[in-house]
Amino acid sequence: MHAPALRPFRVISEHRRAYLVLNAVAYGLTVVGFLIGLAFPDLTRARESAMVEDGTAALVTQLVNTPPLFALMILAVNVLRLSLLTIVLPSVVVPFAGLAAFGFWVVQTGITLVPLSDDGWVALIPHALTLVIELQAYILLLLGVYLHGVLWVRPALAGVVRHRQGYLQGLRRIGALVPPALALLVIGAIWEAYSLRYLVHPLGQWLA
């Protein structure tokens, strides 16, 4: 007999404290990275140069005028590289590994967000909403991998005896939180693509 499906809001409600702590840590580390970038602008320039060298900047320039394709690229990166490879997969191999990997990434992101020009500060206005939306998606996944790690290490908390059973119970928590996280990533990708195309440039001209 299959266990009943877990509802995402139930998981969040039952672990509200962990969810709030993860919010504070995720947004807090972003601010820390941003402050580091403000204090050491060479770090931001180095991040920008790295994106130029690996082709990311060129790809963004090519796709920014085609919002549907740009949104698909953003979604693919956010789902595959960040959600899957940075948060989920490390955590199902080593308990809580995705939390550490995400912490490192989000500090780097905060550094990268520091504008190096007046246009950059303009772009930061709509991009702030993108950051809020996408971080919420990642926080849901972080909650999932945190609960997975806890139940893997302490299976008794899930009402089971074996670590393998706790591991599987943890996977159910991750699975319950994937749909809302994916929905937020879709919304964030669409907003980011269309705001860069139709808001940032006109806003820059208006403020010039």
Secondary structure, DSSP 4 states (H G I P E B T S, - for coil): -PPPPPPHHHHHHHTHHHHHHHHHHHHHHHHHHHHHHHH-HHHHHHHHHHHHHTTHHHHHHHHTTSHHHHHHHHHHIIIIIIIIIIIIHHHHHSTTHHHHHHHHHHHHHHHHHS-SSHHHHHHHHHHHHHHHHHHHHHHHHHHHHHHHHHHHH-GGGGT-SSHHHHHHHHHHHHHHHHHHHHHHHHHHHHHHHHHIIIIIHHHHHHH-
